[in-house]
């Protein structure tokens, strides 16, 4: 078990809650956070770039990586596979960088088992009605897929209690500020500070925290 200097943040939300927009805005303002690019077998949406938004794989390619234990978590969601490769997370946290993962609640459970101290953030829409309106306005999915996402939203939202923080995305600027405050406060925790500044803390006879990579 190796002590890790970087924090791991994971962000989950039902589709249409504004998770990706919030994460992109956060990364634009705080370039010290690295985004873990997940793999998926779903088709790219308009404007998405392979290797930036997702690594888009065929089902056979995905299952081959899964058999080789290349994912720290993986799940099948809305008839598509999603998975998080481990190599970037190990490298970044060992180098003192924070890493952010955009994953669903199933993946969040797996990540928390592997990485003690992971900080979970769940993004909620102001209401189911608002969620459906956002999916309609997005114009990226058929009505059939939107209906599936609305049905799945209640199940996903029921797992919000498993997260350390919850943000209600009613006003985007307020939600972004809340997200920034969570990141900032996490960096001031004893475990995070003592691992990032181990030599300084040792001059006071203080031991590093126990945030670790399994």
ChimeraX attribute file (.defattr): number of C-alpha atoms within 10 A of each C-alpha:
attribute: neighborCount
match mode: 1-to-1
recipient: residues
	/A:1	8
	/A:2	10
	/A:3	16
	/A:4	27
	/A:5	27
	/A:6	26
	/A:7	27
	/A:8	27
	/A:9	21
	/A:10	24
	/A:11	24
	/A:12	27
	/A:13	25
	/A:14	22
	/A:15	22
	/A:16	24
	/A:17	26
	/A:18	21
	/A:19	19
	/A:20	16
	/A:21	12
	/A:22	21
	/A:23	19
	/A:24	12
	/A:25	14
	/A:26	17
	/A:27	15
	/A:28	11
	/A:29	11
	/A:30	12
	/A:31	10
	/A:32	12
	/A:33	20
	/A:34	18
	/A:35	21
	/A:36	23
	/A:37	19
	/A:38	22
	/A:39	24
	/A:40	24
	/A:41	21
	/A:42	18
	/A:43	11
	/A:44	14
	/A:45	10
	/A:46	8
	/A:47	7
	/A:48	12
	/A:49	12
	/A:50	13
	/A:51	11
	/A:52	12
	/A:53	17
	/A:54	19
	/A:55	19
	/A:56	21
	/A:57	17
	/A:58	14
	/A:59	13
	/A:60	10
	/A:61	13
	/A:62	21
	/A:63	14
	/A:64	12
	/A:65	14
	/A:66	16
	/A:67	9
	/A:68	8
	/A:69	12
	/A:70	16
	/A:71	18
	/A:72	18
	/A:73	22
	/A:74	24
	/A:75	18
	/A:76	14
	/A:77	13
	/A:78	11
	/A:79	9
	/A:80	12
	/A:81	18
	/A:82	24
	/A:83	24
	/A:84	24
	/A:85	19
	/A:86	15
	/A:87	12
	/A:88	15
	/A:89	24
	/A:90	16
	/A:91	14
	/A:92	20
	/A:93	20
	/A:94	19
	/A:95	13
	/A:96	17
	/A:97	20
	/A:98	22
	/A:99	22
	/A:100	22
	/A:101	22
	/A:102	21
	/A:103	21
	/A:104	22
	/A:105	25
	/A:106	16
	/A:107	21
	/A:108	24
	/A:109	14
	/A:110	14
	/A:111	21
	/A:112	16
	/A:113	12
	/A:114	14
	/A:115	17
	/A:116	14
	/A:117	17
	/A:118	21
	/A:119	20
	/A:120	23
	/A:121	23
	/A:122	25
	/A:123	24
	/A:124	26
	/A:125	23
	/A:126	14
	/A:127	13
	/A:128	15
	/A:129	10
	/A:130	14
	/A:131	21
	/A:132	20
	/A:133	12
	/A:134	16
	/A:135	22
	/A:136	15
	/A:137	10
	/A:138	10
	/A:139	11
	/A:140	12
	/A:141	14
	/A:142	11
	/A:143	12
	/A:144	8
	/A:145	13
	/A:146	19
	/A:147	14
	/A:148	12
	/A:149	20
	/A:150	18
	/A:151	12
	/A:152	15
	/A:153	20
	/A:154	12
	/A:155	12
	/A:156	19
	/A:157	17
	/A:158	10
	/A:159	15
	/A:160	20
	/A:161	10
	/A:162	14
	/A:163	18
	/A:164	12
	/A:165	16
	/A:166	20
	/A:167	19
	/A:168	17
	/A:169	20
	/A:170	15
	/A:171	10
	/A:172	14
	/A:173	12
	/A:174	13
	/A:175	19
	/A:176	18
	/A:177	12
	/A:178	17
	/A:179	20
	/A:180	18
	/A:181	12
	/A:182	17
	/A:183	19
	/A:184	11
	/A:185	9
	/A:186	16
	/A:187	17
	/A:188	11
	/A:189	11
	/A:190	14
	/A:191	22
	/A:192	22
	/A:193	18
	/A:194	21
	/A:195	22
	/A:196	21
	/A:197	13
	/A:198	16
	/A:199	14
	/A:200	13
	/A:201	15
	/A:202	12
	/A:203	9
	/A:204	8
	/A:205	9
	/A:206	12
	/A:207	14
	/A:208	20
	/A:209	18
	/A:210	17
	/A:211	22
	/A:212	21
	/A:213	17
	/A:214	12
